[in-house]
């Protein structure tokens, strides 16, 4: 069960980072709240802190 949860979390991270890259390439992004709202439109609910870590990677 723990392995399944870990794999799902990793897939979500990869998917989230893919959408972040796509949003940044296609739109003028003013701040991380804009990114949060765009991710939410794609069904990806996360926090500003998570987005900040994703952007550093």
N, C-alpha and C positions, 0 to 999 in steps of 0.2 A: 504494500500500500504506500509506503513512503517513497519508493522508487517512482511509482506512478505520479505522485504529487510533485516530485522533483522534476520529472520530465515535463509535466504540464506547465510548471512555473518557468522552465527554460524555454519552452515553446512560446509562452506568452511574452517573455522578455525579447526573444528574437523577433516575434511579430510586432511588438511595440516599437522596437528599434527600427524595423523596416518602415513602419508608418511614420515615425519621427523623421527619418531621412527623406521620405517622399514629401512630407508636408513642408519641410525646410527648403527643399529644392523647388517646389512648385508655388509656394506662397511667400508673401512678405510677412515675416513673423516678428511681432514687436516684443513679445515676452513669453514666458513659460505658461502663463495662464491661457494664452491663445493655443499653445500646443495641447494643453490639457483638454480644452474644448474640442479641438479637432480630433484628438484620439477618442474622445467620448462619442463623437459622431460615428466612429467605426466600431463602437462597442467595447473599446478598451478603456477601462476605468482604472486610474492610477493616481499617484500623488505628485506634487511638485518636486518633492525630494527625489522620487524615483526618476523623474524626467531629468533632473539635474545630474544624477549619477549616470544615466544613459548617455547624456550629452558629453560627459567626460570620457567615456569609453571609446 
